[in-house]
């Protein structure tokens, strides 16, 4: 039994489409690196969709320091998988995950639609407050 505080529910926009990425051209069975769903979501929001750490944390329903910690830990694991030709496996892990069932657009799309920083944050707040209402 684990000690300490129970982890908060971490919200994701949708579950990953695949659970594993494998290097090609590597004979035998490569070692594995692990990526949890909430860590996948943090990397997606920050590195792929372009949201900053405070926006990403708000979307996921966690604190900004927790979001930053997730990014630091998992970037190292992703880099290890790439550099050392390891299979990258995505799994749910020991966290509670809530799924939104809808996607936020890329942050750059919001900026190109001439949305101000304030309206982008308002959009994120509306998205975050809709937890459990999406079907």
Backbone as ProteinMPNN parsed JSONL, in Angstrom:
{"seq_chain_A": "XXXXXXXXXXXXXXXXXXXXXXXXXXXXXXXXXXXXXXXXXXXXXXXXXXXXXXXXXXXXXXXXXXXXXXXXXXXXXXXXXXXXXXXXXXXXXXXXXXXXXXXXXXXXXXXXXXXXXXXXXXXXXXXXXXXXXXX", "coords_chain_A": {"N_chain_A": [[0.829, -1.167, 0.0], [0.553, 2.205, -0.883], [1.991, 5.142, 0.552], [1.243, 8.508, 1.632], [-0.262, 11.396, 0.041], [-3.261, 11.001, -1.886], [-3.276, 10.964, -5.419], [-4.447, 13.636, -7.463], [-7.253, 13.69, -9.732], [-6.345, 13.535, -13.067], [-6.879, 15.207, -15.943], [-7.422, 14.295, -19.332], [-7.562, 14.981, -22.858], [-8.236, 13.026, -24.683], [-7.814, 9.487, -24.874], [-4.624, 8.046, -25.75], [-4.005, 7.11, -29.178], [-2.47, 4.928, -29.725], [-0.629, 2.457, -27.902], [2.035, 1.951, -27.827], [5.305, 2.611, -29.05], [7.729, 1.578, -31.242], [11.179, 1.072, -32.018], [12.475, 0.708, -35.32], [14.332, -1.674, -37.253], [16.009, -2.69, -35.349], [17.526, -5.429, -34.153], [16.206, -8.23, -32.322], [14.609, -7.983, -29.091], [13.886, -4.873, -27.959], [14.798, -2.859, -25.036], [12.47, -1.315, -22.725], [10.885, 1.861, -22.275], [8.821, 3.727, -20.116], [5.767, 5.515, -20.317], [3.321, 7.328, -18.778], [-0.246, 7.877, -19.101], [-1.086, 10.45, -18.23], [1.325, 11.774, -18.347], [1.921, 11.61, -21.043], [-0.16, 13.264, -21.948], [0.613, 15.749, -20.833], [3.013, 16.267, -22.218], [1.972, 16.366, -24.793], [0.199, 18.609, -24.636], [1.983, 20.725, -23.981], [4.396, 20.54, -25.63], [3.448, 19.786, -28.185], [0.859, 20.945, -28.717], [1.316, 23.528, -27.887], [0.609, 24.987, -25.563], [1.243, 26.943, -22.604], [2.896, 26.207, -19.416], [1.221, 26.886, -17.224], [-1.286, 27.028, -18.438], [-1.54, 24.419, -19.46], [-1.512, 22.972, -17.057], [-3.875, 23.885, -15.919], [-5.752, 22.907, -17.755], [-5.428, 20.175, -17.357], [-6.168, 19.978, -14.725], [-4.421, 20.122, -12.554], [-1.718, 21.298, -10.415], [0.538, 23.974, -11.368], [3.308, 23.576, -10.681], [3.277, 20.733, -10.467], [2.675, 20.013, -13.094], [4.979, 20.973, -14.414], [6.895, 19.304, -13.225], [6.067, 16.795, -14.157], [6.586, 17.139, -16.905], [9.45, 17.484, -16.924], [10.351, 14.983, -15.894], [9.325, 13.12, -17.751], [10.24, 13.939, -20.252], [12.861, 13.238, -20.092], [12.622, 10.441, -20.045], [11.503, 9.979, -22.581], [13.555, 10.961, -24.205], [15.563, 9.119, -23.499], [14.437, 6.781, -24.559], [14.481, 7.402, -27.306], [17.252, 7.917, -27.842], [18.502, 5.549, -26.988], [17.277, 3.552, -28.443], [14.864, 2.337, -27.439], [11.737, 0.704, -26.768], [8.83, 2.615, -26.478], [6.391, 2.625, -24.187], [3.014, 3.292, -23.506], [0.954, 3.676, -20.736], [-1.772, 3.444, -18.356], [-1.214, 3.629, -15.554], [-0.854, 4.494, -12.023], [-2.629, 6.552, -11.542], [-5.586, 8.592, -11.396], [-7.581, 9.075, -14.167], [-9.403, 11.383, -15.972], [-11.471, 11.727, -18.767], [-12.013, 14.118, -21.269], [-13.376, 14.003, -23.749], [-13.429, 15.766, -25.847], [-11.545, 17.963, -27.929], [-9.1, 20.505, -27.387], [-8.129, 23.194, -29.499], [-4.967, 23.722, -31.249], [-2.726, 25.948, -29.669], [-1.571, 27.879, -31.268], [-3.405, 28.06, -33.355], [-5.496, 29.362, -32.076], [-4.262, 31.802, -31.564], [-3.782, 32.673, -34.195], [-6.358, 33.076, -34.956], [-6.796, 35.485, -34.023], [-7.303, 35.72, -31.301], [-7.099, 37.097, -28.071], [-4.644, 36.898, -25.403], [-6.043, 36.825, -23.015], [-8.61, 35.947, -23.815], [-7.952, 33.424, -24.731], [-7.196, 32.174, -22.349], [-9.663, 32.337, -21.054], [-11.118, 30.595, -22.685], [-9.807, 28.2, -22.072], [-10.486, 28.019, -19.374], [-13.276, 27.629, -19.596], [-13.263, 25.173, -20.906], [-11.966, 23.606, -18.963], [-13.778, 23.787, -16.83], [-15.855, 22.3, -17.758], [-15.659, 19.652, -17.121], [-16.789, 16.366, -16.887], [-19.222, 17.011, -17.953], [-19.146, 16.607, -20.641], [-20.033, 14.292, -23.155]], "CA_chain_A": [[0.0, 0.0, 0.0], [1.349, 3.417, -0.985], [1.775, 6.163, 1.562], [1.187, 9.861, 1.105], [-1.546, 11.877, -0.467], [-3.794, 10.408, -3.107], [-3.101, 11.864, -6.547], [-5.665, 14.236, -8.004], [-7.648, 13.238, -11.066], [-5.651, 14.285, -14.104], [-7.766, 15.154, -17.095], [-6.845, 14.225, -20.667], [-8.542, 15.285, -23.888], [-8.632, 11.716, -25.184], [-6.785, 8.471, -24.656], [-3.745, 7.923, -26.916], [-4.462, 6.195, -30.225], [-1.648, 3.72, -29.672], [-0.042, 2.268, -26.574], [3.444, 1.585, -27.911], [6.106, 3.039, -30.188], [8.906, 0.712, -31.262], [12.188, 1.403, -33.027], [12.59, -0.273, -36.411], [15.694, -2.002, -37.638], [16.772, -3.091, -34.181], [17.288, -6.86, -33.969], [15.881, -8.654, -30.965], [13.553, -7.279, -28.361], [14.533, -3.741, -27.271], [14.345, -2.48, -23.694], [11.291, -0.442, -22.742], [10.73, 3.049, -21.436], [7.397, 3.83, -19.81], [5.142, 6.83, -20.318], [1.953, 7.227, -18.29], [-1.196, 8.653, -19.902], [-1.045, 11.858, -17.842], [2.595, 12.306, -18.828], [1.695, 11.767, -22.481], [-1.015, 14.444, -22.113], [1.405, 16.943, -20.532], [3.922, 16.487, -23.345], [1.145, 16.767, -25.935], [-0.281, 19.979, -24.439], [3.067, 21.708, -23.956], [5.311, 20.472, -26.769], [2.761, 19.592, -29.465], [-0.215, 21.912, -28.929], [1.859, 24.861, -27.667], [0.12, 25.688, -24.382], [2.294, 27.099, -21.6], [2.728, 25.295, -18.286], [0.053, 27.213, -16.395], [-2.475, 26.645, -19.204], [-1.587, 22.958, -19.471], [-1.892, 22.518, -15.72], [-5.291, 24.198, -15.751], [-6.499, 21.976, -18.589], [-5.366, 18.853, -16.739], [-6.711, 20.023, -13.374], [-3.353, 19.931, -11.569], [-0.975, 22.532, -10.158], [1.589, 24.286, -12.333], [4.536, 22.838, -10.349], [3.115, 19.309, -10.819], [2.774, 19.933, -14.552], [6.4, 21.119, -14.744], [7.591, 18.095, -12.766], [5.721, 15.739, -15.114], [7.332, 17.4, -18.149], [10.882, 17.202, -16.732], [10.576, 13.543, -15.723], [8.988, 12.344, -18.932], [11.114, 14.281, -21.374], [14.057, 12.423, -19.903], [12.285, 9.077, -20.458], [11.331, 9.976, -24.043], [14.901, 11.098, -24.763], [16.224, 7.834, -23.287], [13.89, 5.837, -25.539], [14.969, 7.76, -28.642], [18.706, 7.778, -27.936], [18.93, 4.169, -26.757], [16.427, 2.657, -29.241], [13.967, 1.573, -26.575], [10.304, 0.772, -27.04], [8.144, 3.536, -25.588], [5.074, 2.056, -23.893], [2.111, 4.2, -22.802], [-0.007, 2.944, -19.917], [-2.557, 4.307, -17.479], [-0.471, 3.864, -14.328], [-1.583, 4.511, -10.757], [-3.304, 7.838, -11.38], [-6.957, 8.63, -11.882], [-7.631, 9.852, -15.393], [-10.724, 11.768, -16.455], [-11.371, 12.029, -20.187], [-12.908, 15.206, -21.664], [-14.121, 13.617, -24.957], [-13.351, 16.781, -26.894], [-10.177, 18.453, -28.014], [-8.796, 21.917, -27.52], [-7.301, 23.412, -30.686], [-3.601, 24.139, -30.998], [-2.678, 27.323, -29.181], [-1.235, 28.722, -32.418], [-4.647, 28.289, -34.088], [-6.229, 30.383, -31.341], [-3.576, 33.072, -31.79], [-3.996, 33.096, -35.577], [-7.751, 33.509, -35.047], [-6.79, 36.82, -33.403], [-7.783, 35.694, -29.915], [-6.144, 37.673, -27.133], [-4.201, 35.976, -24.351], [-7.127, 36.727, -22.041], [-9.687, 35.108, -24.341], [-7.431, 32.051, -24.766], [-7.308, 31.671, -20.974], [-11.101, 32.147, -20.808], [-11.468, 29.371, -23.416], [-9.271, 27.096, -21.28], [-11.317, 27.926, -18.171], [-14.547, 27.008, -19.982], [-12.95, 23.771, -21.185], [-11.66, 22.953, -17.687], [-14.959, 23.71, -15.972], [-16.856, 21.403, -18.356], [-15.353, 18.255, -16.757], [-17.92, 15.535, -16.52], [-20.431, 17.387, -18.698], [-18.995, 16.105, -22.015], [-20.385, 12.888, -23.368]], "C_chain_A": [[0.885, 1.247, 0.0], [0.985, 4.398, 0.108], [1.712, 7.522, 0.888], [-0.194, 10.201, 0.577], [-1.961, 11.136, -1.725], [-3.639, 11.419, -4.242], [-4.445, 12.374, -7.029], [-5.999, 13.581, -9.336], [-6.935, 14.129, -12.063], [-6.437, 14.11, -15.388], [-6.982, 15.137, -18.395], [-7.948, 14.504, -21.678], [-9.091, 14.012, -24.507], [-7.504, 10.744, -24.913], [-5.91, 8.383, -25.911], [-4.26, 6.879, -27.901], [-3.671, 4.891, -30.247], [-0.993, 3.639, -28.298], [1.45, 1.98, -26.621], [4.074, 2.136, -29.176], [7.398, 2.236, -30.139], [9.894, 1.177, -32.318], [12.229, 0.314, -34.095], [14.062, -0.535, -36.694], [16.592, -2.386, -36.487], [16.525, -4.58, -33.947], [17.002, -7.199, -32.511], [14.778, -7.823, -30.362], [14.186, -6.126, -27.579], [13.994, -3.542, -25.852], [13.164, -1.531, -23.827], [11.478, 0.769, -21.846], [9.231, 3.236, -21.269], [6.951, 5.286, -19.788], [3.708, 6.642, -19.852], [1.047, 8.157, -19.085], [-1.157, 10.13, -19.524], [0.244, 12.53, -18.287], [2.544, 12.532, -20.343], [0.899, 13.044, -22.742], [-0.232, 15.729, -21.859], [2.351, 17.277, -21.682], [3.139, 16.966, -24.563], [0.711, 18.221, -25.799], [0.843, 21.001, -24.583], [3.886, 21.704, -25.251], [4.606, 20.401, -28.127], [1.711, 20.667, -29.724], [0.188, 23.338, -28.576], [1.318, 25.633, -26.481], [1.269, 25.855, -23.39], [1.969, 26.23, -20.376], [1.503, 25.614, -17.439], [-1.237, 26.843, -17.117], [-2.64, 25.128, -19.229], [-2.02, 22.389, -18.134], [-3.384, 22.745, -15.483], [-6.159, 23.22, -16.542], [-6.553, 20.597, -17.941], [-5.926, 18.822, -15.326], [-5.686, 19.759, -12.29], [-2.639, 21.26, -11.362], [0.101, 22.734, -11.221], [2.9, 23.596, -11.979], [4.45, 21.343, -10.677], [3.256, 19.108, -12.317], [4.238, 20.02, -14.99], [7.207, 19.894, -14.369], [7.327, 16.936, -13.725], [6.523, 15.918, -16.395], [8.807, 17.029, -18.007], [11.153, 15.709, -16.68], [10.373, 12.793, -17.041], [9.798, 12.712, -20.153], [12.388, 13.463, -21.303], [13.793, 10.987, -20.368], [12.126, 8.98, -21.979], [12.697, 10.081, -24.721], [15.68, 9.791, -24.634], [15.749, 6.811, -24.319], [14.425, 6.131, -26.942], [16.462, 7.487, -28.806], [19.151, 6.328, -27.855], [18.066, 3.131, -27.464], [15.559, 1.747, -28.378], [12.534, 1.701, -27.075], [9.681, 1.72, -26.015], [6.722, 3.035, -25.411], [4.255, 3.049, -23.072], [1.111, 3.359, -22.027], [-0.7, 3.901, -18.955], [-1.821, 4.598, -16.18], [-1.377, 3.902, -13.103], [-2.224, 5.871, -10.486], [-4.734, 7.724, -11.881], [-6.988, 9.553, -13.09], [-9.082, 10.119, -15.741], [-10.59, 12.189, -17.9], [-12.431, 13.062, -20.565], [-13.801, 14.867, -22.853], [-14.244, 14.756, -25.975], [-11.971, 17.393, -26.826], [-10.128, 19.966, -28.028], [-7.971, 22.088, -28.791], [-5.863, 23.726, -30.279], [-3.619, 25.589, -30.554], [-2.399, 28.282, -30.334], [-2.48, 29.022, -33.253], [-5.477, 29.369, -33.408], [-5.597, 31.757, -31.552], [-3.8, 33.578, -33.214], [-5.438, 33.505, -35.821], [-7.933, 34.847, -34.343], [-7.408, 36.842, -32.013], [-6.702, 36.301, -29.024], [-5.738, 36.611, -26.113], [-5.321, 35.761, -23.327], [-8.252, 35.83, -22.544], [-9.243, 33.651, -24.484], [-7.574, 31.432, -23.375], [-8.773, 31.452, -20.594], [-11.588, 30.864, -21.472], [-11.006, 28.143, -22.639], [-10.107, 26.909, -20.017], [-12.655, 27.262, -18.48], [-14.35, 25.518, -20.232], [-12.746, 23.018, -19.875], [-12.89, 22.796, -16.807], [-16.036, 22.775, -16.524], [-16.597, 19.946, -18.026], [-16.61, 17.533, -16.338], [-19.2, 15.87, -17.275], [-20.379, 16.89, -20.126], [-19.415, 14.652, -22.089], [-19.925, 12.451, -24.728]], "O_chain_A": [[1.839, 1.345, 0.773], [-0.165, 4.48, 0.536], [2.08, 7.67, -0.278], [-1.14, 9.418, 0.656], [-1.126, 10.703, -2.519], [-3.853, 12.613, -4.035], [-5.445, 11.657, -7.011], [-5.135, 12.993, -9.986], [-6.927, 15.351, -11.912], [-6.633, 12.99, -15.86], [-6.002, 15.865, -18.55], [-9.127, 14.293, -21.395], [-10.279, 13.93, -24.82], [-6.356, 11.153, -24.742], [-6.397, 8.618, -27.017], [-4.873, 5.887, -27.506], [-4.157, 3.871, -30.735], [-0.83, 4.653, -27.62], [2.075, 1.785, -25.578], [3.459, 2.131, -30.242], [8.082, 2.214, -29.116], [9.494, 1.626, -33.393], [12.038, -0.865, -33.797], [14.922, 0.296, -36.401], [17.814, -2.407, -36.633], [15.415, -4.96, -33.575], [17.493, -6.54, -31.594], [14.104, -7.056, -31.049], [14.942, -6.366, -26.638], [12.897, -3.987, -25.514], [12.891, -1.01, -24.908], [12.136, 0.709, -20.807], [8.459, 2.936, -22.179], [7.663, 6.167, -19.305], [2.954, 5.882, -20.46], [1.522, 9.124, -19.681], [-1.193, 10.987, -20.408], [0.254, 13.727, -18.574], [3.064, 13.526, -20.849], [1.233, 13.817, -23.64], [-0.395, 16.702, -22.595], [2.474, 18.438, -22.073], [3.583, 17.862, -25.28], [0.841, 18.992, -26.75], [0.669, 22.03, -25.237], [4.048, 22.743, -25.89], [5.129, 20.913, -29.116], [1.664, 21.241, -30.813], [-0.526, 24.276, -28.931], [1.546, 26.84, -26.394], [2.168, 25.016, -23.334], [0.912, 25.602, -20.308], [0.817, 24.7, -16.983], [-2.188, 26.389, -16.481], [-3.742, 24.613, -19.043], [-2.801, 21.439, -18.078], [-4.067, 21.894, -14.912], [-7.187, 22.76, -16.046], [-7.587, 19.93, -17.966], [-6.139, 17.741, -14.777], [-6.023, 19.236, -11.227], [-2.923, 22.236, -12.055], [0.519, 21.787, -11.887], [3.563, 23.07, -12.873], [5.436, 20.75, -11.116], [3.883, 18.146, -12.762], [4.687, 19.242, -15.832], [8.104, 19.486, -15.108], [8.24, 16.185, -14.068], [7.08, 14.953, -16.917], [9.359, 16.339, -18.865], [12.07, 15.216, -17.336], [11.173, 11.926, -17.395], [10.022, 11.864, -21.016], [12.93, 13.045, -22.326], [14.648, 10.382, -21.014], [12.566, 8.006, -22.59], [12.966, 9.378, -25.695], [16.383, 9.398, -25.565], [16.552, 6.069, -24.884], [14.779, 5.211, -27.68], [16.883, 6.892, -29.798], [20.069, 5.917, -28.564], [18.117, 1.95, -27.12], [15.532, 0.532, -28.572], [12.171, 2.684, -27.723], [9.975, 1.632, -24.823], [5.937, 3.018, -26.359], [4.732, 3.582, -22.071], [0.494, 2.446, -22.576], [-0.257, 5.034, -18.769], [-1.814, 5.749, -15.743], [-2.507, 3.414, -13.13], [-2.344, 6.288, -9.334], [-5.049, 6.856, -12.696], [-6.483, 10.675, -13.041], [-9.896, 9.197, -15.8], [-9.676, 12.943, -18.233], [-13.604, 12.907, -20.226], [-14.901, 15.41, -22.95], [-15.086, 14.695, -26.87], [-11.308, 17.347, -25.79], [-10.994, 20.627, -28.601], [-7.184, 21.204, -29.129], [-5.58, 23.967, -29.105], [-4.447, 26.372, -31.02], [-2.942, 29.386, -30.364], [-2.603, 30.116, -33.803], [-6.092, 30.198, -34.079], [-6.302, 32.755, -31.702], [-3.988, 34.776, -33.422], [-5.722, 34.209, -36.79], [-9.054, 35.291, -34.095], [-7.97, 37.854, -31.592], [-5.515, 36.034, -29.216], [-6.388, 35.574, -25.975], [-5.519, 34.65, -22.836], [-8.794, 35.033, -21.777], [-10.065, 32.742, -24.372], [-8.024, 30.294, -23.244], [-9.094, 30.493, -19.892], [-12.383, 30.126, -20.889], [-11.733, 27.153, -22.555], [-10.405, 25.78, -19.629], [-13.12, 26.423, -17.709], [-15.171, 24.698, -19.82], [-13.283, 21.925, -19.691], [-13.035, 21.789, -16.114], [-17.019, 22.488, -15.84], [-17.251, 19.072, -18.594], [-17.395, 18.033, -15.532], [-20.159, 15.099, -17.242], [-21.416, 16.757, -20.775], [-19.166, 13.879, -21.165], [-20.125, 11.297, -25.107]]}, "name": "protein", "num_of_chains": 1, "seq": "XXXXXXXXXXXXXXXXXXXXXXXXXXXXXXXXXXXXXXXXXXXXXXXXXXXXXXXXXXXXXXXXXXXXXXXXXXXXXXXXXXXXXXXXXXXXXXXXXXXXXXXXXXXXXXXXXXXXXXXXXXXXXXXXXXXXXXX"}
